Amino acid sequence: MDSPINNKEAGVEVKRMMNPDENFRYEYNQVLSNEEFSVALSIGSSYVGGFHSHPSEGYAMFSFQDIRFLLNVYDKASSTRKDEAFNGLVWKDSKGITNTNMIKINNVEALRTQLQCVE
């Protein structure tokens, strides 16, 4: 996600997988996009979230699409992974400093209600 020309979104999917000894490990998969303001990150029973970048012309905050992704991660994650659901955003400020922000769900029903009010 450290591109000299920051004009496309990029992301990293995060899965929580169980080892044979029943301990967990995290797997990461980089996803590149040809789109300026979107990157398709996977969701499913093993996924706990992802990180993505916003391009230079984007905003240094989570978009509505980013919040929807967080709820989708939560909804599709297995019951043992729901409490880890997150979405991370990486962006550079005007001084070139890279910043990372993350969001998690505190109250899923409140989030669901707020998203339904907007859609």
C-alpha distances in whole Angstrom, upper triangle without the diagonal:
4,6,10,10,9,11,10,8,6,7,9,13,15,18,21,24,27,28,32,33,32,29,26,22,19,17,13,12,9,10,9,11,14,14,13,14,14,12,15,14,17,20,23,25,23,20,19,16,13,10,8,7,10,10,12,15,15,16,15,17,17,18,21,19,17,20,22,19,20,23,23,21,24,27,26,25,28,30,29,25,26,26,23,21,18,15,12,11,8,9,11,15,17,17,14,13,10,12,12,14,16,19,21,25,28,30,29,32,32,28,30,33,31,28,32,33,30,30
4,7,9,8,11,11,11,9,11,12,16,18,22,24,27,30,31,35,35,35,32,28,25,22,20,16,15,12,13,12,14,16,16,15,16,17,15,18,18,21,24,27,29,27,23,23,20,16,13,11,9,11,11,12,15,15,17,16,18,19,21,24,22,20,23,25,22,23,27,27,25,28,30,29,29,32,34,32,29,29,29,26,24,21,18,15,13,10,10,10,13,15,15,11,11,9,12,13,16,18,21,24,27,30,33,32,35,35,31,33,36,33,31,35,36,33,33
4,5,6,9,9,10,10,12,14,18,21,24,27,29,33,34,37,38,37,35,31,28,24,22,19,17,13,14,11,13,14,14,13,15,16,15,18,19,22,25,28,31,29,25,25,22,18,15,13,10,11,10,11,14,15,17,17,19,20,21,24,23,21,24,26,24,25,28,28,26,29,32,31,30,34,36,35,31,32,32,28,27,24,20,17,15,12,11,11,14,15,16,12,13,12,14,15,18,21,24,26,30,33,35,34,37,36,33,34,37,34,32,35,37,33,33
4,6,9,11,13,13,16,18,22,24,28,31,33,36,37,41,42,41,38,35,31,28,26,22,21,17,17,15,15,16,16,15,17,18,18,22,22,26,29,32,35,32,29,29,26,22,19,16,13,14,11,11,14,16,18,18,21,22,23,27,25,24,27,29,27,28,32,31,30,33,35,34,34,37,40,39,35,35,35,32,30,27,24,21,18,14,13,12,14,14,14,11,13,13,16,18,21,23,26,30,33,36,38,37,40,39,36,37,40,37,35,38,39,36,36
4,6,8,11,12,15,18,22,25,28,31,34,37,38,42,43,42,40,36,33,29,27,23,21,18,17,14,14,13,14,12,14,16,16,20,21,25,28,31,34,32,29,29,25,22,19,16,12,12,9,8,11,13,16,17,20,21,21,25,23,22,26,27,25,27,30,30,29,32,34,34,34,37,39,39,35,35,35,32,30,27,23,21,17,15,13,12,14,14,15,12,15,14,17,18,21,23,26,29,32,35,37,36,39,38,34,36,38,35,33,36,37,33,33
4,6,8,10,13,16,19,22,26,29,32,35,37,40,41,40,37,34,31,27,25,21,20,16,15,12,12,12,12,9,11,13,14,17,19,22,25,29,31,30,26,26,22,19,16,12,9,8,5,6,8,10,13,13,16,17,18,21,20,19,22,24,22,23,27,27,26,29,31,30,31,34,36,36,32,32,32,29,27,23,20,17,14,11,9,9,12,13,14,11,13,12,14,15,18,20,23,26,29,32,34,33,35,34,31,32,34,31,29,32,33,30,30
4,7,10,13,17,20,23,27,30,32,36,38,41,43,41,39,35,32,28,26,23,20,17,15,12,10,9,9,6,9,11,12,16,18,22,24,28,31,30,27,26,23,19,17,13,10,8,5,6,7,9,12,14,16,17,17,20,18,18,21,23,21,23,26,26,26,29,30,30,31,34,37,36,33,32,33,30,27,24,20,18,15,13,12,12,14,15,17,14,16,15,17,18,19,21,23,26,29,32,34,33,35,34,30,31,33,31,28,31,32,28,28
4,7,10,14,17,20,23,27,29,33,35,38,40,38,36,32,29,26,23,20,17,14,11,8,6,6,6,4,7,8,9,12,14,18,21,25,28,27,23,23,20,16,14,10,8,7,6,9,9,10,13,14,16,16,15,18,16,15,19,20,18,20,23,23,22,26,27,26,27,31,33,33,30,29,30,27,24,22,18,16,14,12,12,13,16,17,19,17,18,16,17,17,18,20,22,24,27,30,32,30,33,32,28,29,31,29,26,29,30,26,26
4,7,11,13,17,20,23,26,30,32,35,37,35,33,29,26,22,20,17,15,11,9,7,6,8,7,6,6,6,6,9,11,15,18,21,24,23,20,20,16,13,10,7,5,6,6,10,11,9,12,13,14,13,13,15,13,12,16,17,15,17,20,19,19,22,24,23,24,27,30,30,26,25,26,23,21,18,14,13,10,10,10,13,16,18,20,17,17,15,15,14,15,16,18,21,23,27,28,27,29,29,25,26,28,26,23,26,27,24,24
4,7,10,14,17,20,23,26,28,32,33,32,30,26,23,19,17,13,11,8,6,5,6,9,9,9,9,8,6,9,9,13,16,19,22,21,17,17,14,11,8,6,6,8,9,12,14,13,15,15,15,14,15,17,15,13,17,17,15,16,20,19,18,21,23,22,22,25,28,27,24,24,25,21,19,17,13,12,10,10,11,14,17,19,21,18,18,14,15,14,15,16,18,20,23,26,28,26,29,29,25,26,29,27,24,27,29,26,25
4,7,10,13,17,19,23,25,28,30,28,26,22,19,16,14,10,8,6,5,6,8,12,12,12,12,9,7,8,7,10,13,16,19,17,14,14,10,7,5,4,6,9,12,15,17,15,16,15,15,14,15,17,14,12,15,16,13,14,17,16,14,18,20,19,18,22,24,24,20,20,21,18,16,13,10,9,9,9,12,15,18,21,22,19,18,15,15,13,14,13,15,17,20,23,25,24,27,27,23,24,27,26,23,26,28,25,25
4,6,10,13,16,19,21,25,26,24,22,19,16,12,10,6,5,4,6,9,11,15,15,16,15,13,10,10,7,9,12,15,17,14,11,11,9,5,5,6,9,13,15,18,20,18,19,18,18,16,17,19,16,14,16,17,13,14,17,16,14,17,19,17,17,19,22,21,17,18,19,16,14,12,10,9,10,11,14,17,20,24,24,21,20,16,16,13,14,13,15,16,19,23,25,23,26,27,23,24,28,26,24,27,29,27,27
4,7,10,13,16,19,22,24,22,20,16,14,10,8,6,5,6,7,11,13,17,17,18,17,14,11,9,6,7,8,11,13,11,7,8,6,4,7,9,12,15,18,21,23,21,21,20,19,17,18,19,16,13,16,16,12,12,15,13,11,14,16,14,13,16,19,18,14,15,17,13,12,11,10,10,12,14,17,20,23,27,28,25,23,19,18,15,16,14,15,15,18,21,23,21,24,25,22,22,26,25,23,25,28,26,25
4,7,10,13,16,19,20,18,16,13,10,7,6,5,7,9,11,14,17,21,21,22,20,17,14,13,9,9,9,11,11,9,6,6,5,5,8,11,15,18,21,24,26,23,23,22,20,18,20,20,18,15,17,17,13,12,15,14,10,13,15,13,11,14,16,15,11,13,14,11,10,9,10,11,13,15,19,22,25,28,29,26,24,20,19,16,16,13,14,14,16,20,22,20,24,25,22,22,26,26,24,26,29,28,27
4,6,10,12,16,17,15,14,10,8,6,5,7,9,12,13,17,19,23,23,25,23,20,17,15,11,9,9,9,9,5,4,6,7,9,12,15,18,22,24,28,29,27,27,25,24,21,22,23,20,18,19,18,15,14,16,14,11,13,15,12,10,11,14,12,9,12,13,10,10,11,12,14,17,19,22,26,29,32,33,30,28,24,23,19,19,16,17,16,17,20,22,20,24,25,23,23,27,27,25,27,30,29,28
4,7,10,13,14,12,10,7,6,5,6,9,12,15,17,21,23,27,27,28,27,24,21,19,15,13,12,11,9,6,6,6,9,11,14,18,21,24,28,31,32,30,29,27,26,23,25,25,23,20,21,20,17,16,17,16,12,13,15,13,10,10,12,10,8,11,12,9,10,12,14,16,19,21,25,28,31,34,35,32,30,26,24,21,20,17,18,16,17,20,22,20,24,25,23,24,27,28,26,29,32,31,30
4,7,10,11,9,9,6,5,6,7,11,13,17,19,23,25,29,29,31,29,26,23,21,17,15,14,12,10,6,9,10,13,15,18,21,24,28,30,34,35,33,33,31,29,27,28,28,26,24,24,24,20,19,20,19,15,16,18,15,12,11,13,11,10,13,15,13,14,16,18,19,23,24,28,31,34,38,38,35,33,29,28,24,24,21,21,19,21,23,25,23,26,29,26,27,30,31,29,31,35,34,33
4,7,8,6,6,4,6,9,10,14,17,20,23,26,29,32,33,35,33,30,27,24,21,18,17,15,12,9,12,13,16,18,21,24,28,31,34,37,39,36,36,34,33,30,32,32,29,27,27,27,24,22,23,22,18,18,20,17,14,12,14,11,11,15,16,14,16,19,21,23,26,28,31,34,37,41,41,38,36,32,31,27,27,24,24,22,23,25,26,25,28,30,29,29,33,33,32,34,37,37,36
4,5,5,5,6,7,10,11,15,18,22,24,28,31,34,35,37,36,32,29,27,23,21,20,18,16,13,15,16,19,21,23,27,30,33,36,39,41,39,39,37,35,33,35,35,33,30,30,30,27,25,26,25,22,22,23,21,18,16,18,15,15,19,19,18,20,22,24,25,28,29,33,36,39,43,42,39,37,33,32,29,29,26,27,25,26,28,30,29,32,34,32,33,36,37,36,38,41,40,40
4,5,7,9,11,14,15,19,21,25,27,31,34,37,38,40,39,36,32,30,27,24,23,21,18,15,18,20,23,24,27,30,34,37,40,43,45,42,42,40,39,37,38,38,36,33,34,33,30,29,29,28,25,25,26,23,20,18,19,17,18,21,22,21,23,25,28,29,32,33,37,40,43,46,46,43,41,37,36,33,33,30,30,28,29,31,33,31,34,37,35,35,39,40,39,40,44,43,42
4,6,9,11,15,17,20,23,27,29,33,36,39,40,42,41,37,34,32,28,26,25,23,20,17,20,20,24,25,28,31,35,38,41,44,46,43,43,41,39,37,39,39,37,34,34,34,31,29,30,29,26,26,27,25,21,19,20,17,18,22,22,21,23,26,28,29,33,34,37,40,43,47,46,43,41,37,36,33,33,30,30,28,29,31,32,31,35,37,36,36,39,40,39,41,44,44,44
4,6,10,13,15,19,22,26,28,32,34,38,39,40,38,35,32,30,26,24,22,20,17,14,17,17,21,23,26,29,33,36,39,42,44,41,41,39,37,34,36,36,34,32,31,31,28,26,27,26,23,22,24,22,18,16,16,13,14,18,18,17,20,23,25,27,30,32,36,39,41,45,45,42,39,36,34,31,30,27,27,25,26,27,29,28,31,33,32,32,36,37,36,38,41,41,40
4,7,10,13,17,20,24,26,30,33,36,37,38,36,34,30,29,25,23,22,20,17,14,16,16,19,21,23,27,30,34,37,39,41,39,38,36,34,32,34,35,33,30,30,30,27,25,26,25,22,21,23,21,18,16,16,13,13,17,17,16,18,21,23,24,28,29,33,35,38,42,41,39,36,33,31,28,27,25,25,23,24,25,27,27,30,32,31,31,35,36,35,37,40,40,39
4,7,10,13,17,20,23,26,29,33,33,34,33,30,27,25,21,19,18,17,14,11,13,12,15,17,20,23,26,30,33,36,38,35,35,32,31,29,31,31,29,26,26,26,23,21,23,22,18,18,20,19,15,14,15,11,11,15,15,13,15,17,20,21,24,25,29,32,35,39,38,36,33,29,28,24,24,21,22,20,21,23,25,24,28,30,28,29,32,33,32,34,37,37,36
4,7,10,13,17,20,23,26,30,31,32,30,27,24,23,19,18,17,16,15,11,12,12,14,15,17,21,24,27,30,33,35,33,32,30,29,27,29,30,28,25,25,26,22,21,23,22,18,19,21,19,16,15,17,14,12,16,16,13,15,16,18,19,22,23,27,29,32,36,36,33,30,27,25,22,22,20,21,20,22,24,26,25,29,30,28,29,33,33,32,34,37,36,36
4,7,10,13,16,20,22,26,27,28,27,24,21,19,16,15,14,14,13,10,9,9,11,11,14,17,20,24,26,29,31,29,29,27,26,24,26,27,24,21,22,23,19,18,20,19,15,17,19,17,14,15,17,14,12,15,15,12,13,14,15,15,18,19,23,26,29,33,32,29,27,23,22,19,19,17,18,17,20,22,24,23,27,28,26,27,31,30,29,32,34,33,33
4,7,10,13,17,20,23,24,26,25,22,18,17,14,13,13,14,14,10,9,10,11,11,13,16,19,22,25,28,30,28,28,26,26,24,25,26,24,21,22,22,19,18,20,19,15,17,20,17,15,16,18,16,14,16,17,14,14,15,15,16,18,19,22,25,29,32,32,29,27,23,22,19,20,18,19,19,21,24,26,25,28,30,27,28,31,31,29,32,35,33,33
4,7,10,13,16,20,21,22,21,19,15,14,11,11,13,14,15,12,10,11,10,9,10,12,15,19,21,24,26,24,25,23,23,21,23,24,21,19,21,21,17,17,20,18,15,18,20,18,16,18,20,19,16,18,18,15,15,14,14,13,15,16,19,22,25,29,29,26,24,20,20,17,18,16,18,18,21,24,26,25,28,29,26,27,31,30,28,31,33,32,31
4,6,10,13,17,18,20,19,16,13,12,9,10,12,14,16,13,11,12,11,9,10,12,14,18,20,23,25,23,24,23,23,21,22,23,20,18,20,20,17,17,20,18,15,19,20,18,17,19,22,21,18,19,21,17,16,15,14,14,16,16,19,22,25,28,29,25,24,21,20,18,19,18,19,20,22,26,28,26,29,30,27,27,31,30,28,30,33,31,30
4,7,10,14,15,16,17,14,11,11,9,11,14,16,18,16,14,15,12,10,9,10,12,15,16,19,22,20,22,21,21,19,20,22,19,17,20,20,17,18,21,19,17,20,22,20,19,22,25,24,20,22,23,19,18,16,14,14,14,14,16,19,23,25,26,22,22,18,18,17,18,17,19,21,23,27,29,27,30,31,27,28,31,30,28,30,33,31,30
4,7,10,12,14,14,11,7,8,7,9,13,16,19,17,14,15,13,10,10,9,11,13,15,18,20,18,20,20,20,18,19,20,17,15,19,18,15,17,20,18,16,20,21,19,19,22,25,25,21,22,24,20,18,17,14,14,14,14,16,19,23,25,26,23,22,19,19,17,19,18,20,21,23,27,29,27,30,30,26,27,30,29,26,28,31,28,27
4,7,9,11,12,10,7,8,9,12,16,19,22,21,18,19,16,13,12,10,10,12,13,16,17,17,19,19,20,19,19,20,17,16,20,20,17,19,22,20,19,23,24,22,23,26,29,28,25,25,27,24,21,19,17,16,15,14,16,18,21,23,25,21,22,19,19,18,20,20,21,23,26,29,31,29,32,32,28,28,32,30,27,30,32,29,28
4,5,8,9,7,5,7,10,13,16,20,23,22,19,20,17,14,13,10,10,11,11,15,15,15,17,18,19,18,17,19,15,15,19,19,16,19,21,20,19,23,24,22,23,27,30,30,26,26,28,25,22,20,17,16,15,15,16,18,21,23,25,22,23,20,20,19,20,21,22,24,26,30,31,29,31,31,27,27,30,29,25,28,30,27,25
4,7,9,8,8,10,13,16,20,23,26,26,23,24,21,18,17,13,13,13,12,15,15,15,18,20,21,20,18,20,17,17,21,21,19,22,24,22,22,26,27,25,27,30,33,33,30,30,31,29,26,24,20,20,18,17,18,19,22,24,26,23,24,22,22,22,23,24,25,27,29,33,34,32,34,34,30,30,32,30,27,29,31,28,26
4,6,6,7,10,13,16,19,23,26,26,23,23,20,17,16,12,12,11,10,13,12,12,15,17,18,17,15,17,14,15,18,18,17,20,22,21,21,25,25,24,26,30,32,33,29,29,30,28,24,22,19,18,16,16,16,18,21,22,24,22,23,21,21,21,21,22,23,25,27,30,31,29,31,31,27,27,29,27,24,26,28,24,23
4,6,8,12,15,18,21,25,28,27,24,24,21,18,16,12,10,8,7,10,9,9,12,14,15,15,13,16,14,14,18,18,17,20,22,22,22,25,27,26,27,31,33,34,30,29,30,28,25,22,18,17,15,14,14,15,17,18,21,19,20,18,19,19,19,21,22,25,27,30,31,29,31,30,27,27,29,27,24,26,27,24,23
4,7,10,13,17,19,23,26,26,22,22,18,16,14,10,9,7,7,10,9,7,10,12,12,12,10,12,10,11,14,15,14,17,19,18,19,22,23,23,25,28,31,31,28,26,28,25,22,19,16,15,13,13,13,15,17,19,21,19,20,18,18,17,17,18,19,21,23,26,27,26,28,27,23,23,25,23,20,23,23,20,19
4,7,9,13,15,19,22,22,19,19,15,13,12,9,9,8,10,13,13,10,13,14,14,12,10,12,9,9,13,13,11,14,17,16,16,19,20,20,21,25,28,28,25,24,25,23,19,17,14,14,12,13,14,17,19,21,24,21,22,19,19,17,17,17,18,20,21,25,26,24,26,25,22,22,24,22,19,21,23,20,19
4,6,10,13,16,20,19,16,17,13,11,10,8,9,10,11,15,15,13,15,16,15,13,12,14,10,10,14,13,11,14,16,15,15,18,19,18,19,23,26,26,22,22,24,21,18,16,13,13,12,13,14,17,20,23,25,22,22,19,19,17,17,17,17,19,21,25,26,24,26,26,22,22,25,23,20,23,25,22,21
4,7,10,13,17,16,13,15,12,10,11,10,12,13,15,19,19,17,18,19,18,15,14,15,11,11,14,12,10,13,15,12,12,16,17,15,17,20,23,24,20,20,22,20,17,15,13,14,14,16,18,21,24,26,28,26,25,22,21,19,19,18,18,19,20,24,25,22,25,25,21,21,24,23,20,22,24,22,20
4,7,10,14,13,10,11,8,7,9,9,12,14,16,20,21,18,19,19,18,15,15,15,12,11,13,12,9,11,13,11,10,13,15,13,14,17,20,20,17,17,19,16,13,12,10,12,13,15,17,21,24,27,28,26,25,21,20,18,17,16,16,16,18,22,23,20,23,24,20,20,23,23,20,22,25,22,21
4,7,10,10,7,10,8,8,11,12,15,18,20,24,24,22,23,22,21,18,17,17,14,13,15,13,9,11,13,10,8,12,13,10,11,14,17,18,15,15,18,15,13,13,12,14,16,18,21,24,27,30,32,29,28,24,23,20,20,17,17,17,18,22,22,20,22,24,20,20,23,23,20,22,25,24,22
4,7,8,6,8,8,9,13,14,18,20,22,26,27,24,24,23,21,18,18,17,14,13,14,12,8,10,10,7,5,9,9,6,7,11,14,15,12,12,15,13,10,11,12,14,17,19,22,26,29,32,34,31,30,26,24,21,20,17,16,15,16,19,20,17,19,21,18,17,21,21,18,20,23,22,21
4,6,5,8,10,12,16,17,21,23,26,30,30,27,27,27,25,21,21,20,17,16,16,14,12,12,12,9,7,9,9,5,5,8,11,12,10,11,14,13,11,13,14,17,20,23,26,29,32,36,37,34,33,29,27,24,23,20,18,17,17,20,20,17,20,22,19,18,22,23,20,22,25,24,23
4,6,8,11,14,18,20,24,26,29,33,33,30,30,29,27,23,24,23,20,19,19,17,14,14,13,11,9,9,9,6,4,4,8,9,8,9,13,12,11,14,16,19,22,25,28,32,34,38,39,36,35,31,29,25,24,20,19,17,17,20,20,17,19,22,20,19,23,24,22,23,27,27,25
4,7,9,12,16,18,22,25,28,31,33,30,29,28,26,23,24,24,21,19,19,18,15,14,15,13,10,11,12,9,6,7,10,9,7,10,12,11,10,13,15,17,20,23,26,30,33,36,37,34,32,29,27,23,22,19,19,17,17,20,21,19,22,24,22,21,25,26,24,26,29,28,27
4,6,8,12,15,18,21,24,28,29,26,26,24,23,19,20,20,18,15,16,15,12,11,12,10,7,9,11,8,6,8,11,11,8,9,12,9,8,10,11,14,17,19,23,26,29,33,34,31,29,25,23,20,19,16,15,14,15,18,19,17,20,22,19,19,23,23,21,23,26,26,25
4,7,11,14,17,20,24,27,28,25,24,22,20,17,19,19,17,14,14,14,11,9,11,10,6,7,10,9,7,9,11,10,6,7,9,6,5,6,9,11,15,17,21,24,27,31,32,29,27,23,21,17,16,13,12,10,12,15,16,15,18,20,17,18,21,21,20,22,25,25,24
4,7,10,14,16,20,23,24,21,20,19,17,14,16,16,14,11,12,12,9,7,10,9,6,8,11,11,9,12,14,14,10,10,11,8,5,5,5,8,11,14,17,21,24,27,28,26,24,20,18,14,13,10,10,9,11,15,17,15,18,19,16,17,21,20,18,21,24,23,22
4,7,10,13,16,20,21,18,18,17,15,13,14,16,13,10,12,13,9,9,12,12,9,12,14,14,13,16,18,17,13,14,14,11,9,7,5,6,9,11,14,18,21,24,25,23,21,17,15,12,12,10,11,11,14,17,19,18,21,22,18,19,23,22,20,23,25,23,23
4,7,10,13,16,18,15,15,14,13,11,13,15,13,10,12,14,11,11,14,14,12,15,18,17,16,19,21,21,17,17,17,14,12,9,6,4,6,7,11,14,17,21,22,19,17,13,12,9,9,8,10,12,15,19,21,20,23,23,20,21,24,23,21,24,26,24,24
4,7,10,13,15,12,13,12,11,10,12,14,12,9,12,14,11,12,16,15,14,17,19,19,19,22,24,24,20,20,20,17,15,11,8,6,5,6,9,12,15,18,20,17,16,13,12,10,10,10,12,15,17,21,23,22,25,24,21,22,25,23,21,24,25,23,23
4,6,9,11,9,10,9,10,10,12,15,13,11,14,16,14,15,19,19,18,20,23,22,22,26,28,27,24,23,23,20,18,15,11,8,6,5,6,9,12,15,17,14,13,10,10,9,10,12,14,17,20,23,25,24,27,26,23,24,27,24,22,26,27,24,24
4,7,8,6,7,7,9,9,10,13,12,11,14,16,15,16,19,20,19,22,24,24,25,28,30,30,26,25,25,23,20,17,13,11,7,7,6,8,11,13,16,13,14,11,11,11,11,13,15,18,21,24,26,25,27,26,23,24,26,23,21,25,25,22,23
4,5,5,8,9,11,12,13,16,15,14,18,19,18,20,23,23,23,25,28,27,28,31,33,33,30,29,29,26,24,20,17,14,11,9,7,8,11,12,15,12,14,12,13,13,15,17,19,22,25,28,30,29,31,30,26,27,29,27,24,28,28,25,25
4,5,8,9,12,14,15,18,18,17,20,22,21,22,26,26,26,29,31,31,31,35,37,36,33,32,32,29,26,23,19,17,13,11,8,7,9,9,12,10,12,11,13,14,16,19,21,24,27,30,32,31,33,32,28,30,32,28,27,30,30,27,27
4,7,10,12,14,13,17,17,17,20,21,21,23,25,26,26,29,31,31,32,36,37,37,34,32,33,30,27,24,20,18,15,13,10,10,11,11,14,13,15,15,15,17,18,20,22,25,27,30,32,31,33,31,28,29,30,27,25,28,28,24,25
4,7,9,10,10,13,13,13,16,18,17,19,22,22,23,25,27,28,28,32,34,34,30,29,29,27,24,21,17,15,12,11,9,10,11,12,15,14,15,14,14,15,15,17,18,22,24,26,28,27,29,27,24,25,27,23,22,25,25,21,22
4,5,8,8,12,13,12,14,17,17,18,21,22,22,24,26,27,28,32,33,33,29,28,27,25,23,19,16,14,11,11,8,10,10,11,15,14,15,13,12,13,13,15,16,19,21,24,25,25,27,25,21,23,25,21,20,23,23,20,21
4,7,9,13,14,12,14,17,17,17,20,22,21,23,26,27,27,30,31,31,28,26,25,23,21,17,14,12,8,8,6,8,8,10,13,13,12,11,9,10,9,12,14,17,20,22,24,24,26,24,21,23,25,21,20,24,24,21,22
4,6,10,11,9,11,14,14,14,17,19,19,20,23,24,24,28,28,29,25,23,23,21,18,15,12,10,8,9,9,11,11,14,17,16,15,13,11,10,8,10,11,14,16,18,20,20,22,20,17,19,21,18,17,20,20,18,19
4,7,8,6,7,10,10,10,13,15,15,17,19,20,21,24,25,26,22,20,20,18,15,12,9,9,7,10,11,14,15,17,20,19,18,15,13,11,9,9,9,12,14,16,18,17,19,17,14,16,18,15,14,17,18,15,16
4,5,5,7,9,10,11,13,14,15,17,19,20,21,25,26,27,24,21,22,20,17,14,11,12,10,13,13,16,17,19,22,21,20,18,16,15,12,13,12,14,15,18,19,18,19,18,14,15,17,14,12,15,16,13,13
4,5,5,6,9,10,11,12,14,16,17,18,20,24,25,26,23,20,21,20,17,15,12,14,13,16,17,20,20,23,26,25,24,22,19,18,15,14,13,14,15,17,17,16,17,15,12,12,14,11,9,12,12,9,10
4,5,5,6,9,10,10,12,14,15,16,18,22,23,25,21,19,20,19,15,14,11,13,12,15,16,20,21,24,26,25,24,22,20,18,16,15,13,15,15,18,18,16,18,17,13,13,15,13,10,13,14,12,11
4,5,5,6,9,10,11,13,14,15,16,20,22,22,19,17,18,16,13,10,7,9,9,12,14,17,19,22,24,23,22,19,17,14,12,11,10,12,13,16,17,15,17,16,13,14,16,14,11,15,16,14,14
4,5,5,7,9,10,11,13,14,16,19,20,21,18,15,16,15,11,10,8,10,11,15,16,20,21,24,27,25,24,21,18,16,13,11,9,10,10,13,13,12,13,13,9,10,12,10,8,12,13,12,12
4,5,5,6,9,10,10,12,14,18,19,21,18,15,16,16,12,11,10,13,14,17,19,23,24,27,30,28,27,24,22,19,16,14,12,12,11,15,14,12,13,13,9,9,12,11,7,10,13,11,10
4,5,5,6,9,10,10,12,16,17,19,15,13,15,14,10,9,8,11,12,15,18,22,24,27,29,27,26,22,20,17,15,13,11,11,12,15,15,13,15,16,12,12,15,14,11,14,16,15,14
4,5,5,6,9,10,11,14,15,16,13,11,12,11,7,6,6,9,12,15,18,22,23,27,29,27,25,22,19,16,13,10,8,8,8,12,12,10,13,13,10,11,14,13,11,14,17,16,15
4,5,5,6,9,10,13,14,16,13,10,12,12,8,9,9,13,15,19,21,25,27,30,32,31,29,26,23,20,17,14,11,9,8,11,11,8,10,11,8,7,11,11,9,11,14,14,14
4,5,5,6,8,12,13,15,13,10,13,13,9,10,11,14,16,20,22,26,28,31,33,31,30,27,24,21,19,16,13,12,11,15,14,11,13,14,11,10,14,14,11,13,16,16,15
4,6,5,6,10,12,13,10,8,11,10,6,8,9,12,15,18,21,25,27,31,32,30,29,25,23,19,17,14,12,10,10,14,14,11,14,16,13,13,16,17,14,17,20,19,18
4,6,5,8,9,11,8,5,8,8,5,8,10,14,17,20,24,27,29,33,34,32,30,27,24,21,18,14,12,9,8,11,11,8,11,13,11,11,15,15,14,16,19,19,18
4,6,8,9,12,10,8,11,12,9,12,13,17,20,23,26,30,32,36,37,35,34,30,27,24,21,18,15,13,11,14,13,9,11,14,12,10,14,15,14,15,18,18,17
4,7,9,11,9,8,12,12,10,12,14,18,20,24,27,30,33,36,38,36,34,30,28,24,22,19,17,15,14,17,16,13,15,18,15,14,18,19,17,18,21,21,20
4,6,8,6,6,9,9,8,11,13,17,20,23,26,30,32,36,37,35,33,29,27,23,21,18,16,13,13,16,16,13,16,18,16,16,19,20,19,20,24,24,23
4,5,5,6,10,10,10,14,17,20,23,26,30,33,36,39,40,38,36,32,30,26,24,21,19,16,15,17,17,15,17,20,19,18,21,23,22,23,26,27,26
4,5,5,8,10,11,15,18,21,24,28,31,35,37,40,42,39,37,33,31,27,25,21,19,16,14,16,15,13,16,19,18,17,21,23,22,23,26,27,26
4,6,7,9,10,14,17,20,24,27,30,34,36,40,40,38,36,32,30,26,24,20,19,15,15,16,17,15,18,21,20,20,23,25,24,25,29,29,29
4,6,6,7,10,14,16,20,23,27,30,32,36,37,35,32,29,26,22,20,17,15,12,12,14,15,14,17,19,18,18,22,23,22,24,27,27,26
4,5,5,9,13,16,19,22,26,29,31,35,36,34,32,28,26,22,19,16,13,10,9,11,12,10,13,15,14,14,18,19,18,20,23,23,23
4,6,9,13,15,19,22,25,29,30,34,35,33,30,27,24,20,18,14,12,9,8,9,10,10,14,15,14,15,19,19,19,21,24,24,25
4,6,10,12,16,19,22,26,28,31,32,30,27,24,21,17,15,12,11,8,9,11,13,12,16,17,16,17,20,21,20,23,25,25,25
4,7,10,14,17,20,24,26,30,31,29,26,23,20,16,14,10,9,6,7,10,12,11,14,15,13,14,18,18,17,19,22,22,22
4,7,10,13,17,20,22,26,27,25,23,19,16,13,10,7,6,5,7,11,13,12,16,16,13,15,18,17,16,19,22,21,21
4,7,10,13,17,19,23,24,22,20,17,14,11,8,6,5,7,10,13,15,14,17,17,14,16,19,17,16,19,21,20,20
4,7,10,14,16,20,21,19,16,13,10,7,6,4,6,9,12,15,18,17,21,20,17,19,22,20,19,22,24,22,22
4,7,10,13,16,17,15,14,10,8,6,5,6,9,12,15,18,20,20,23,22,18,21,23,21,19,23,24,22,22
4,7,10,14,15,12,10,7,6,5,7,9,12,15,19,21,24,24,27,26,22,24,27,24,23,27,27,25,26
4,7,10,11,9,8,6,5,7,9,12,14,18,21,24,26,26,29,27,24,26,28,25,24,28,28,25,26
4,7,8,5,5,4,6,9,11,15,18,21,25,27,29,29,32,30,27,30,32,29,27,31,31,28,29
4,5,5,5,7,7,11,13,16,19,23,26,27,30,30,33,31,28,31,32,29,28,32,31,28,30
4,5,7,10,11,14,16,20,23,26,29,31,33,34,36,34,31,34,35,31,31,34,34,31,32
4,6,9,11,15,17,21,24,27,31,32,35,36,38,36,33,36,37,34,33,37,37,34,35
4,6,9,13,16,19,23,26,29,31,34,35,37,35,32,35,37,34,33,36,36,33,34
4,6,10,13,17,20,24,27,29,32,32,35,33,31,33,35,32,31,35,35,33,34
4,7,10,14,17,21,24,26,29,29,32,31,28,30,33,30,29,33,33,30,32
4,7,10,14,17,21,22,25,26,29,27,25,27,29,27,26,30,30,28,29
4,7,10,14,17,19,22,23,26,25,22,24,27,24,24,27,28,26,27
4,7,10,14,16,19,19,22,21,18,21,23,21,20,24,25,23,24
4,7,10,13,16,16,19,18,16,18,21,19,18,22,23,22,23
4,7,9,12,12,16,15,12,15,17,15,15,19,20,19,20
4,6,9,10,13,13,11,13,16,15,15,18,20,19,20
4,6,6,9,9,8,10,13,13,13,16,17,18,19
4,6,9,9,8,11,13,13,14,17,18,19,21
4,6,5,6,9,10,11,13,15,16,17,19
4,5,5,6,9,10,11,12,14,16,16
4,5,5,6,9,10,10,12,15,15
4,5,5,6,9,10,11,13,15
4,5,5,6,9,10,11,12
4,6,5,6,9,10,11
4,6,5,6,9,10
4,5,5,7,9
4,5,5,6
4,5,5
4,6
4
